[in-house]
């Protein structure tokens, strides 16, 4: 374990912070900006995040363990969705601090459902994302006042990825809420996930970004083989869909779309792994996998 140079009589804090909220509220983007590097995939598609992903940030006085979670969904009542909602609830229960993310001037039934699922005893920090997009700033005060009537929040912090100071303020608010204890991870660790897991996530992100709303959210990625040869990684992966038409959609005309997915994913992997990546992709149809408990577990969703 790496030693941390704290000031005399200064306590070191380390703990978990669950980031929860409805789909597409900006949780993964928030995590990536807090950590300072991309560790969680993002897209405009609901339910892009499917796992509890830990982003680790360590400074002189604190180790923050930010836990990104799937968006809590009221629709898509299948096996996959049930598993993802359980992940959200369990993460919030176990965390030292909960960050409840809402979008500026937007609070609907989906947000309310997440809020009702939070433990009443939890230390919950209300984080208002995209605060720079509020076209009517005068509405923010009543908006925040209304939210504070709904839950006894420990603190309220409006943030914007365009304002790095807001991220620093959020960390300043969270720091004293974490337990006083030594760091769990070493200084240079950014996530608790394996390179194999990250590779699959980067591929899935590029599928969503390339295909967009044309493709249902029930697409998964299986890493068939992950080989390391010095600084080179050879990765062989299968994109799993539910219908033949979806397979054709991902492959694209003359395989051009699949090629773009692979190129974009490889570039992200090389930046994250700091080395060259050889990537091969296939697409396979597995009808109804998202509503099959056994297959959902086989594809890595617990």
C-alpha positions as protocol buffer text, in pm:
chain_id: "A"
residue {
  index: 1
  type: UNK
  ca { x: 0 y: 0 z: 0 }
}
residue {
  index: 2
  type: UNK
  ca { x: 130 y: 340 z: -97 }
}
residue {
  index: 3
  type: UNK
  ca { x: 194 y: 583 z: 185 }
}
residue {
  index: 4
  type: UNK
  ca { x: 7 y: 914 z: 173 }
}
residue {
  index: 5
  type: UNK
  ca { x: 175 y: 1232 z: 284 }
}
residue {
  index: 6
  type: UNK
  ca { x: -83 y: 1396 z: 505 }
}
residue {
  index: 7
  type: UNK
  ca { x: -19 y: 1696 z: 725 }
}
residue {
  index: 8
  type: UNK
  ca { x: 46 y: 1631 z: 1096 }
}
residue {
  index: 9
  type: UNK
  ca { x: -281 y: 1560 z: 1282 }
}
residue {
  index: 10
  type: UNK
  ca { x: -469 y: 1555 z: 952 }
}
residue {
  index: 11
  type: UNK
  ca { x: -696 y: 1253 z: 916 }
}
residue {
  index: 12
  type: UNK
  ca { x: -701 y: 1053 z: 592 }
}
residue {
  index: 13
  type: UNK
  ca { x: -1050 y: 976 z: 458 }
}
residue {
  index: 14
  type: UNK
  ca { x: -1147 y: 684 z: 235 }
}
residue {
  index: 15
  type: UNK
  ca { x: -1493 y: 564 z: 140 }
}
residue {
  index: 16
  type: UNK
  ca { x: -1751 y: 479 z: -124 }
}
residue {
  index: 17
  type: UNK
  ca { x: -1978 y: 728 z: -298 }
}
residue {
  index: 18
  type: UNK
  ca { x: -2270 y: 581 z: -495 }
}
residue {
  index: 19
  type: UNK
  ca { x: -2383 y: 795 z: -788 }
}
residue {
  index: 20
  type: UNK
  ca { x: -2751 y: 724 z: -852 }
}
residue {
  index: 21
  type: UNK
  ca { x: -3025 y: 874 z: -1066 }
}
residue {
  index: 22
  type: UNK
  ca { x: -3260 y: 812 z: -1353 }
}
residue {
  index: 23
  type: UNK
  ca { x: -3122 y: 716 z: -1696 }
}
residue {
  index: 24
  type: UNK
  ca { x: -2942 y: 984 z: -1899 }
}
residue {
  index: 25
  type: UNK
  ca { x: -2900 y: 1228 z: -1611 }
}
residue {
  index: 26
  type: UNK
  ca { x: -2522 y: 1241 z: -1655 }
}
residue {
  index: 27
  type: UNK
  ca { x: -2395 y: 995 z: -1391 }
}
residue {
  index: 28
  type: UNK
  ca { x: -2117 y: 838 z: -1598 }
}
residue {
  index: 29
  type: UNK
  ca { x: -2003 y: 1175 z: -1731 }
}
residue {
  index: 30
  type: UNK
  ca { x: -1994 y: 1304 z: -1373 }
}
residue {
  index: 31
  type: UNK
  ca { x: -1784 y: 1006 z: -1263 }
}
residue {
  index: 32
  type: UNK
  ca { x: -1535 y: 1049 z: -1548 }
}
residue {
  index: 33
  type: UNK
  ca { x: -1485 y: 1419 z: -1472 }
}
residue {
  index: 34
  type: UNK
  ca { x: -1446 y: 1359 z: -1099 }
}
residue {
  index: 35
  type: UNK
  ca { x: -1179 y: 1093 z: -1159 }
}
residue {
  index: 36
  type: UNK
  ca { x: -1018 y: 1290 z: -1440 }
}
residue {
  index: 37
  type: UNK
  ca { x: -1018 y: 1006 z: -1693 }
}
residue {
  index: 38
  type: UNK
  ca { x: -1272 y: 796 z: -1879 }
}
residue {
  index: 39
  type: UNK
  ca { x: -1352 y: 486 z: -1675 }
}
residue {
  index: 40
  type: UNK
  ca { x: -1728 y: 460 z: -1743 }
}
residue {
  index: 41
  type: UNK
  ca { x: -1885 y: 458 z: -2088 }
}
residue {
  index: 42
  type: UNK
  ca { x: -2135 y: 723 z: -2197 }
}
residue {
  index: 43
  type: UNK
  ca { x: -2396 y: 766 z: -2469 }
}
residue {
  index: 44
  type: UNK
  ca { x: -2735 y: 929 z: -2514 }
}
residue {
  index: 45
  type: UNK
  ca { x: -2903 y: 590 z: -2490 }
}
residue {
  index: 46
  type: UNK
  ca { x: -3080 y: 495 z: -2170 }
}
residue {
  index: 47
  type: UNK
  ca { x: -2923 y: 216 z: -1964 }
}
residue {
  index: 48
  type: UNK
  ca { x: -2577 y: 248 z: -2120 }
}
residue {
  index: 49
  type: UNK
  ca { x: -2424 y: 170 z: -1778 }
}
residue {
  index: 50
  type: UNK
  ca { x: -2512 y: -184 z: -1664 }
}
residue {
  index: 51
  type: UNK
  ca { x: -2261 y: -257 z: -1391 }
}
residue {
  index: 52
  type: UNK
  ca { x: -2144 y: -98 z: -1071 }
}
residue {
  index: 53
  type: UNK
  ca { x: -1820 y: 63 z: -1185 }
}
residue {
  index: 54
  type: UNK
  ca { x: -1573 y: 208 z: -937 }
}
residue {
  index: 55
  type: UNK
  ca { x: -1376 y: 519 z: -1031 }
}
residue {
  index: 56
  type: UNK
  ca { x: -1086 y: 582 z: -792 }
}
residue {
  index: 57
  type: UNK
  ca { x: -947 y: 926 z: -714 }
}
residue {
  index: 58
  type: UNK
  ca { x: -667 y: 965 z: -459 }
}
residue {
  index: 59
  type: UNK
  ca { x: -519 y: 1292 z: -333 }
}
residue {
  index: 60
  type: UNK
  ca { x: -313 y: 1391 z: -29 }
}
residue {
  index: 61
  type: UNK
  ca { x: -602 y: 1363 z: 218 }
}
residue {
  index: 62
  type: UNK
  ca { x: -867 y: 1140 z: 62 }
}
residue {
  index: 63
  type: UNK
  ca { x: -933 y: 835 z: -151 }
}
residue {
  index: 64
  type: UNK
  ca { x: -1271 y: 873 z: -319 }
}
residue {
  index: 65
  type: UNK
  ca { x: -1429 y: 549 z: -446 }
}
residue {
  index: 66
  type: UNK
  ca { x: -1701 y: 671 z: -682 }
}
residue {
  index: 67
  type: UNK
  ca { x: -1953 y: 401 z: -777 }
}
residue {
  index: 68
  type: UNK
  ca { x: -2133 y: 455 z: -1107 }
}
residue {
  index: 69
  type: UNK
  ca { x: -2464 y: 269 z: -1128 }
}
residue {
  index: 70
  type: UNK
  ca { x: -2720 y: 185 z: -1397 }
}
residue {
  index: 71
  type: UNK
  ca { x: -3007 y: 429 z: -1444 }
}
residue {
  index: 72
  type: UNK
  ca { x: -3305 y: 317 z: -1236 }
}
residue {
  index: 73
  type: UNK
  ca { x: -3574 y: 216 z: -1488 }
}
residue {
  index: 74
  type: UNK
  ca { x: -3950 y: 183 z: -1457 }
}
residue {
  index: 75
  type: UNK
  ca { x: -3983 y: 29 z: -1805 }
}
residue {
  index: 76
  type: UNK
  ca { x: -3829 y: -275 z: -1978 }
}
residue {
  index: 77
  type: UNK
  ca { x: -3956 y: -517 z: -1714 }
}
residue {
  index: 78
  type: UNK
  ca { x: -3731 y: -808 z: -1812 }
}
residue {
  index: 79
  type: UNK
  ca { x: -3463 y: -1011 z: -1636 }
}
residue {
  index: 80
  type: UNK
  ca { x: -3183 y: -770 z: -1730 }
}
residue {
  index: 81
  type: UNK
  ca { x: -3374 y: -468 z: -1600 }
}
residue {
  index: 82
  type: UNK
  ca { x: -3457 y: -640 z: -1270 }
}
residue {
  index: 83
  type: UNK
  ca { x: -3089 y: -721 z: -1218 }
}
residue {
  index: 84
  type: UNK
  ca { x: -2984 y: -363 z: -1295 }
}
residue {
  index: 85
  type: UNK
  ca { x: -3237 y: -213 z: -1054 }
}
residue {
  index: 86
  type: UNK
  ca { x: -3113 y: -448 z: -781 }
}
residue {
  index: 87
  type: UNK
  ca { x: -2760 y: -322 z: -849 }
}
residue {
  index: 88
  type: UNK
  ca { x: -2873 y: 38 z: -792 }
}
residue {
  index: 89
  type: UNK
  ca { x: -3053 y: -42 z: -465 }
}
residue {
  index: 90
  type: UNK
  ca { x: -2771 y: -257 z: -325 }
}
residue {
  index: 91
  type: UNK
  ca { x: -2502 y: -1 z: -413 }
}
residue {
  index: 92
  type: UNK
  ca { x: -2694 y: 281 z: -243 }
}
residue {
  index: 93
  type: UNK
  ca { x: -2743 y: 65 z: 67 }
}
residue {
  index: 94
  type: UNK
  ca { x: -2375 y: -22 z: 95 }
}
residue {
  index: 95
  type: UNK
  ca { x: -2218 y: 317 z: 17 }
}
residue {
  index: 96
  type: UNK
  ca { x: -2083 y: 562 z: 275 }
}
residue {
  index: 97
  type: UNK
  ca { x: -2229 y: 856 z: 80 }
}
residue {
  index: 98
  type: UNK
  ca { x: -2494 y: 872 z: -194 }
}
residue {
  index: 99
  type: UNK
  ca { x: -2483 y: 1130 z: -472 }
}
residue {
  index: 100
  type: UNK
  ca { x: -2837 y: 1171 z: -607 }
}
residue {
  index: 101
  type: UNK
  ca { x: -2803 y: 1324 z: -953 }
}
residue {
  index: 102
  type: UNK
  ca { x: -3087 y: 1522 z: -1111 }
}
residue {
  index: 103
  type: UNK
  ca { x: -3083 y: 1737 z: -1422 }
}
residue {
  index: 104
  type: UNK
  ca { x: -3124 y: 2111 z: -1376 }
}
residue {
  index: 105
  type: UNK
  ca { x: -3493 y: 2216 z: -1379 }
}
residue {
  index: 106
  type: UNK
  ca { x: -3608 y: 1860 z: -1455 }
}
residue {
  index: 107
  type: UNK
  ca { x: -3762 y: 1633 z: -1193 }
}
residue {
  index: 108
  type: UNK
  ca { x: -4017 y: 1374 z: -1298 }
}
residue {
  index: 109
  type: UNK
  ca { x: -4163 y: 1038 z: -1198 }
}
residue {
  index: 110
  type: UNK
  ca { x: -3839 y: 855 z: -1286 }
}
residue {
  index: 111
  type: UNK
  ca { x: -3639 y: 1082 z: -1053 }
}
residue {
  index: 112
  type: UNK
  ca { x: -3900 y: 1039 z: -780 }
}
residue {
  index: 113
  type: UNK
  ca { x: -3874 y: 659 z: -811 }
}
residue {
  index: 114
  type: UNK
  ca { x: -3500 y: 673 z: -745 }
}
residue {
  index: 115
  type: UNK
  ca { x: -3543 y: 908 z: -452 }
}
residue {
  index: 116
  type: UNK
  ca { x: -3801 y: 678 z: -291 }
}
residue {
  index: 117
  type: UNK
  ca { x: -3559 y: 384 z: -325 }
}
residue {
  index: 118
  type: UNK
  ca { x: -3287 y: 558 z: -122 }
}
residue {
  index: 119
  type: UNK
  ca { x: -3241 y: 458 z: 245 }
}
residue {
  index: 120
  type: UNK
  ca { x: -3378 y: 732 z: 471 }
}
residue {
  index: 121
  type: UNK
  ca { x: -3070 y: 704 z: 693 }
}
residue {
  index: 122
  type: UNK
  ca { x: -2823 y: 759 z: 407 }
}
residue {
  index: 123
  type: UNK
  ca { x: -2600 y: 1065 z: 377 }
}
residue {
  index: 124
  type: UNK
  ca { x: -2732 y: 1193 z: 44 }
}
residue {
  index: 125
  type: UNK
  ca { x: -2578 y: 1481 z: -150 }
}
residue {
  index: 126
  type: UNK
  ca { x: -2810 y: 1630 z: -412 }
}
residue {
  index: 127
  type: UNK
  ca { x: -2609 y: 1704 z: -726 }
}
residue {
  index: 128
  type: UNK
  ca { x: -2777 y: 1909 z: -998 }
}
residue {
  index: 129
  type: UNK
  ca { x: -2611 y: 1823 z: -1329 }
}
residue {
  index: 130
  type: UNK
  ca { x: -2601 y: 2036 z: -1644 }
}
residue {
  index: 131
  type: UNK
  ca { x: -2657 y: 2346 z: -1431 }
}
residue {
  index: 132
  type: UNK
  ca { x: -2499 y: 2561 z: -1704 }
}
residue {
  index: 133
  type: UNK
  ca { x: -2786 y: 2466 z: -1937 }
}
residue {
  index: 134
  type: UNK
  ca { x: -3054 y: 2624 z: -1719 }
}
residue {
  index: 135
  type: UNK
  ca { x: -3188 y: 2889 z: -1955 }
}
residue {
  index: 136
  type: UNK
  ca { x: -3378 y: 3053 z: -1672 }
}
residue {
  index: 137
  type: UNK
  ca { x: -3138 y: 3074 z: -1373 }
}
residue {
  index: 138
  type: UNK
  ca { x: -3407 y: 3250 z: -1166 }
}
residue {
  index: 139
  type: UNK
  ca { x: -3600 y: 2920 z: -1161 }
}
residue {
  index: 140
  type: UNK
  ca { x: -3313 y: 2731 z: -996 }
}
residue {
  index: 141
  type: UNK
  ca { x: -3377 y: 2853 z: -640 }
}
residue {
  index: 142
  type: UNK
  ca { x: -3744 y: 2740 z: -629 }
}
residue {
  index: 143
  type: UNK
  ca { x: -3644 y: 2418 z: -808 }
}
residue {
  index: 144
  type: UNK
  ca { x: -3385 y: 2341 z: -540 }
}
residue {
  index: 145
  type: UNK
  ca { x: -3621 y: 2446 z: -260 }
}
residue {
  index: 146
  type: UNK
  ca { x: -3884 y: 2201 z: -389 }
}
residue {
  index: 147
  type: UNK
  ca { x: -3633 y: 1914 z: -397 }
}
residue {
  index: 148
  type: UNK
  ca { x: -3519 y: 1989 z: -42 }
}
residue {
  index: 149
  type: UNK
  ca { x: -3877 y: 1945 z: 74 }
}
residue {
  index: 150
  type: UNK
  ca { x: -3875 y: 1590 z: -62 }
}
residue {
  index: 151
  type: UNK
  ca { x: -3567 y: 1457 z: 124 }
}
residue {
  index: 152
  type: UNK
  ca { x: -3333 y: 1563 z: 404 }
}
residue {
  index: 153
  type: UNK
  ca { x: -3026 y: 1608 z: 183 }
}
residue {
  index: 154
  type: UNK
  ca { x: -2691 y: 1646 z: 358 }
}
residue {
  index: 155
  type: UNK
  ca { x: -2584 y: 1905 z: 99 }
}
residue {
  index: 156
  type: UNK
  ca { x: -2683 y: 2047 z: -240 }
}
residue {
  index: 157
  type: UNK
  ca { x: -2422 y: 2107 z: -513 }
}
residue {
  index: 158
  type: UNK
  ca { x: -2501 y: 2231 z: -867 }
}
residue {
  index: 159
  type: UNK
  ca { x: -2233 y: 2109 z: -1111 }
}
residue {
  index: 160
  type: UNK
  ca { x: -2133 y: 2152 z: -1474 }
}
residue {
  index: 161
  type: UNK
  ca { x: -1861 y: 1970 z: -1666 }
}
residue {
  index: 162
  type: UNK
  ca { x: -1774 y: 2311 z: -1817 }
}
residue {
  index: 163
  type: UNK
  ca { x: -1693 y: 2439 z: -1469 }
}
residue {
  index: 164
  type: UNK
  ca { x: -1405 y: 2240 z: -1311 }
}
residue {
  index: 165
  type: UNK
  ca { x: -1450 y: 2442 z: -991 }
}
residue {
  index: 166
  type: UNK
  ca { x: -1792 y: 2280 z: -937 }
}
residue {
  index: 167
  type: UNK
  ca { x: -1628 y: 1935 z: -937 }
}
residue {
  index: 168
  type: UNK
  ca { x: -1377 y: 2054 z: -677 }
}
residue {
  index: 169
  type: UNK
  ca { x: -1663 y: 2190 z: -466 }
}
residue {
  index: 170
  type: UNK
  ca { x: -1842 y: 1854 z: -482 }
}
residue {
  index: 171
  type: UNK
  ca { x: -1527 y: 1673 z: -364 }
}
residue {
  index: 172
  type: UNK
  ca { x: -1484 y: 1929 z: -86 }
}
residue {
  index: 173
  type: UNK
  ca { x: -1840 y: 1859 z: 33 }
}
residue {
  index: 174
  type: UNK
  ca { x: -1802 y: 1479 z: 16 }
}
residue {
  index: 175
  type: UNK
  ca { x: -1457 y: 1452 z: 182 }
}
residue {
  index: 176
  type: UNK
  ca { x: -1562 y: 1499 z: 551 }
}
residue {
  index: 177
  type: UNK
  ca { x: -1859 y: 1264 z: 502 }
}
residue {
  index: 178
  type: UNK
  ca { x: -1628 y: 967 z: 435 }
}
residue {
  index: 179
  type: UNK
  ca { x: -1484 y: 745 z: 710 }
}
residue {
  index: 180
  type: UNK
  ca { x: -1144 y: 823 z: 858 }
}
residue {
  index: 181
  type: UNK
  ca { x: -939 y: 523 z: 745 }
}
residue {
  index: 182
  type: UNK
  ca { x: -638 y: 436 z: 525 }
}
residue {
  index: 183
  type: UNK
  ca { x: -661 y: 410 z: 148 }
}
residue {
  index: 184
  type: UNK
  ca { x: -781 y: 77 z: 6 }
}
residue {
  index: 185
  type: UNK
  ca { x: -620 y: 110 z: -339 }
}
residue {
  index: 186
  type: UNK
  ca { x: -279 y: 238 z: -447 }
}
residue {
  index: 187
  type: UNK
  ca { x: -237 y: 594 z: -575 }
}
residue {
  index: 188
  type: UNK
  ca { x: -215 y: 503 z: -943 }
}
residue {
  index: 189
  type: UNK
  ca { x: -530 y: 288 z: -965 }
}
residue {
  index: 190
  type: UNK
  ca { x: -825 y: 441 z: -1153 }
}
residue {
  index: 191
  type: UNK
  ca { x: -1082 y: 160 z: -1137 }
}
residue {
  index: 192
  type: UNK
  ca { x: -1141 y: -180 z: -982 }
}
residue {
  index: 193
  type: UNK
  ca { x: -1244 y: -329 z: -1317 }
}
residue {
  index: 194
  type: UNK
  ca { x: -1017 y: -551 z: -1527 }
}
residue {
  index: 195
  type: UNK
  ca { x: -886 y: -457 z: -1870 }
}
residue {
  index: 196
  type: UNK
  ca { x: -1105 y: -735 z: -2010 }
}
residue {
  index: 197
  type: UNK
  ca { x: -1416 y: -571 z: -1862 }
}
residue {
  index: 198
  type: UNK
  ca { x: -1312 y: -223 z: -1983 }
}
residue {
  index: 199
  type: UNK
  ca { x: -1255 y: -355 z: -2336 }
}
residue {
  index: 200
  type: UNK
  ca { x: -1609 y: -497 z: -2350 }
}
residue {
  index: 201
  type: UNK
  ca { x: -1756 y: -172 z: -2219 }
}
residue {
  index: 202
  type: UNK
  ca { x: -1569 y: 42 z: -2474 }
}
residue {
  index: 203
  type: UNK
  ca { x: -1699 y: -179 z: -2758 }
}
residue {
  index: 204
  type: UNK
  ca { x: -2057 y: -158 z: -2628 }
}
residue {
  index: 205
  type: UNK
  ca { x: -2032 y: 220 z: -2603 }
}
residue {
  index: 206
  type: UNK
  ca { x: -1925 y: 246 z: -2967 }
}
residue {
  index: 207
  type: UNK
  ca { x: -2216 y: 24 z: -3073 }
}
residue {
  index: 208
  type: UNK
  ca { x: -2459 y: 263 z: -2906 }
}
residue {
  index: 209
  type: UNK
  ca { x: -2284 y: 568 z: -3048 }
}
residue {
  index: 210
  type: UNK
  ca { x: -2275 y: 431 z: -3404 }
}
residue {
  index: 211
  type: UNK
  ca { x: -2623 y: 277 z: -3415 }
}
residue {
  index: 212
  type: UNK
  ca { x: -2806 y: 511 z: -3176 }
}
residue {
  index: 213
  type: UNK
  ca { x: -3182 y: 488 z: -3138 }
}
residue {
  index: 214
  type: UNK
  ca { x: -3213 y: 231 z: -3417 }
}
residue {
  index: 215
  type: UNK
  ca { x: -3091 y: -42 z: -3183 }
}
residue {
  index: 216
  type: UNK
  ca { x: -3276 y: -165 z: -2871 }
}
residue {
  index: 217
  type: UNK
  ca { x: -3079 y: -142 z: -2548 }
}
residue {
  index: 218
  type: UNK
  ca { x: -3053 y: -522 z: -2522 }
}
residue {
  index: 219
  type: UNK
  ca { x: -2709 y: -559 z: -2680 }
}
residue {
  index: 220
  type: UNK
  ca { x: -2416 y: -712 z: -2497 }
}
residue {
  index: 221
  type: UNK
  ca { x: -2047 y: -778 z: -2561 }
}
residue {
  index: 222
  type: UNK
  ca { x: -1856 y: -1096 z: -2476 }
}
residue {
  index: 223
  type: UNK
  ca { x: -1477 y: -1102 z: -2474 }
}
residue {
  index: 224
  type: UNK
  ca { x: -1387 y: -1442 z: -2624 }
}
residue {
  index: 225
  type: UNK
  ca { x: -1010 y: -1405 z: -2591 }
}
residue {
  index: 226
  type: UNK
  ca { x: -781 y: -1146 z: -2429 }
}
residue {
  index: 227
  type: UNK
  ca { x: -410 y: -1199 z: -2483 }
}
residue {
  index: 228
  type: UNK
  ca { x: -124 y: -979 z: -2366 }
}
residue {
  index: 229
  type: UNK
  ca { x: 207 y: -991 z: -2555 }
}
residue {
  index: 230
  type: UNK
  ca { x: 435 y: -730 z: -2401 }
}
residue {
  index: 231
  type: UNK
  ca { x: 272 y: -392 z: -2469 }
}
residue {
  index: 232
  type: UNK
  ca { x: 36 y: -544 z: -2729 }
}
residue {
  index: 233
  type: UNK
  ca { x: -311 y: -670 z: -2644 }
}
residue {
  index: 234
  type: UNK
  ca { x: -496 y: -905 z: -2879 }
}
residue {
  index: 235
  type: UNK
  ca { x: -870 y: -890 z: -2815 }
}
residue {
  index: 236
  type: UNK
  ca { x: -1138 y: -1106 z: -2980 }
}
residue {
  index: 237
  type: UNK
  ca { x: -1497 y: -1009 z: -2896 }
}
residue {
  index: 238
  type: UNK
  ca { x: -1855 y: -1093 z: -2991 }
}
residue {
  index: 239
  type: UNK
  ca { x: -2139 y: -841 z: -2999 }
}
residue {
  index: 240
  type: UNK
  ca { x: -2459 y: -1021 z: -2897 }
}
residue {
  index: 241
  type: UNK
  ca { x: -2800 y: -902 z: -3026 }
}
residue {
  index: 242
  type: UNK
  ca { x: -3150 y: -1047 z: -3019 }
}
residue {
  index: 243
  type: UNK
  ca { x: -3253 y: -1029 z: -3389 }
}
residue {
  index: 244
  type: UNK
  ca { x: -3102 y: -1090 z: -3732 }
}
residue {
  index: 245
  type: UNK
  ca { x: -3206 y: -739 z: -3840 }
}
residue {
  index: 246
  type: UNK
  ca { x: -3002 y: -595 z: -3550 }
}
residue {
  index: 247
  type: UNK
  ca { x: -2700 y: -794 z: -3662 }
}
residue {
  index: 248
  type: UNK
  ca { x: -2725 y: -646 z: -4010 }
}
residue {
  index: 249
  type: UNK
  ca { x: -2767 y: -300 z: -3858 }
}
residue {
  index: 250
  type: UNK
  ca { x: -2443 y: -329 z: -3659 }
}
residue {
  index: 251
  type: UNK
  ca { x: -2242 y: -476 z: -3946 }
}
residue {
  index: 252
  type: UNK
  ca { x: -2364 y: -210 z: -4191 }
}
residue {
  index: 253
  type: UNK
  ca { x: -2314 y: -196 z: -4566 }
}
residue {
  index: 254
  type: UNK
  ca { x: -2005 y: -397 z: -4664 }
}
residue {
  index: 255
  type: UNK
  ca { x: -1913 y: -417 z: -4295 }
}
residue {
  index: 256
  type: UNK
  ca { x: -1835 y: -45 z: -4272 }
}
residue {
  index: 257
  type: UNK
  ca { x: -2026 y: 23 z: -3950 }
}
residue {
  index: 258
  type: UNK
  ca { x: -1868 y: -270 z: -3764 }
}
residue {
  index: 259
  type: UNK
  ca { x: -1528 y: -149 z: -3885 }
}
residue {
  index: 260
  type: UNK
  ca { x: -1595 y: 201 z: -3742 }
}
residue {
  index: 261
  type: UNK
  ca { x: -1708 y: 49 z: -3412 }
}
residue {
  index: 262
  type: UNK
  ca { x: -1385 y: -150 z: -3392 }
}
residue {
  index: 263
  type: UNK
  ca { x: -1163 y: 144 z: -3486 }
}
residue {
  index: 264
  type: UNK
  ca { x: -1319 y: 380 z: -3231 }
}
residue {
  index: 265
  type: UNK
  ca { x: -1315 y: 118 z: -2953 }
}
residue {
  index: 266
  type: UNK
  ca { x: -952 y: 30 z: -3026 }
}
residue {
  index: 267
  type: UNK
  ca { x: -846 y: 395 z: -2998 }
}
residue {
  index: 268
  type: UNK
  ca { x: -1011 y: 427 z: -2655 }
}
residue {
  index: 269
  type: UNK
  ca { x: -850 y: 102 z: -2538 }
}
residue {
  index: 270
  type: UNK
  ca { x: -504 y: 212 z: -2652 }
}
residue {
  index: 271
  type: UNK
  ca { x: -542 y: 538 z: -2461 }
}
residue {
  index: 272
  type: UNK
  ca { x: -660 y: 356 z: -2147 }
}
residue {
  index: 273
  type: UNK
  ca { x: -412 y: 66 z: -2163 }
}
residue {
  index: 274
  type: UNK
  ca { x: -120 y: 278 z: -2286 }
}
residue {
  index: 275
  type: UNK
  ca { x: -27 y: 27 z: -2556 }
}
residue {
  index: 276
  type: UNK
  ca { x: -121 y: -110 z: -2897 }
}
residue {
  index: 277
  type: UNK
  ca { x: -441 y: -313 z: -2938 }
}
residue {
  index: 278
  type: UNK
  ca { x: -534 y: -567 z: -3206 }
}
residue {
  index: 279
  type: UNK
  ca { x: -913 y: -605 z: -3207 }
}
residue {
  index: 280
  type: UNK
  ca { x: -1137 y: -849 z: -3392 }
}
residue {
  index: 281
  type: UNK
  ca { x: -1517 y: -828 z: -3370 }
}
residue {
  index: 282
  type: UNK
  ca { x: -1801 y: -1063 z: -3459 }
}
residue {
  index: 283
  type: UNK
  ca { x: -2179 y: -1023 z: -3425 }
}
residue {
  index: 284
  type: UNK
  ca { x: -2401 y: -1309 z: -3302 }
}
residue {
  index: 285
  type: UNK
  ca { x: -2777 y: -1340 z: -3263 }
}
residue {
  index: 286
  type: UNK
  ca { x: -2908 y: -1482 z: -2933 }
}
residue {
  index: 287
  type: UNK
  ca { x: -3285 y: -1441 z: -2932 }
}
residue {
  index: 288
  type: UNK
  ca { x: -3445 y: -1329 z: -2603 }
}
residue {
  index: 289
  type: UNK
  ca { x: -3121 y: -1322 z: -2400 }
}
residue {
  index: 290
  type: UNK
  ca { x: -3222 y: -1010 z: -2203 }
}
residue {
  index: 291
  type: UNK
  ca { x: -3526 y: -1191 z: -2057 }
}
residue {
  index: 292
  type: UNK
  ca { x: -3344 y: -1514 z: -1974 }
}
residue {
  index: 293
  type: UNK
  ca { x: -3211 y: -1514 z: -1615 }
}
residue {
  index: 294
  type: UNK
  ca { x: -2945 y: -1776 z: -1696 }
}
residue {
  index: 295
  type: UNK
  ca { x: -2813 y: -1590 z: -2000 }
}
residue {
  index: 296
  type: UNK
  ca { x: -2819 y: -1256 z: -1819 }
}
residue {
  index: 297
  type: UNK
  ca { x: -2594 y: -1412 z: -1553 }
}
residue {
  index: 298
  type: UNK
  ca { x: -2376 y: -1581 z: -1817 }
}
residue {
  index: 299
  type: UNK
  ca { x: -2318 y: -1244 z: -1984 }
}
residue {
  index: 300
  type: UNK
  ca { x: -2183 y: -1101 z: -1660 }
}
residue {
  index: 301
  type: UNK
  ca { x: -2482 y: -926 z: -1501 }
}
residue {
  index: 302
  type: UNK
  ca { x: -2521 y: -1023 z: -1135 }
}
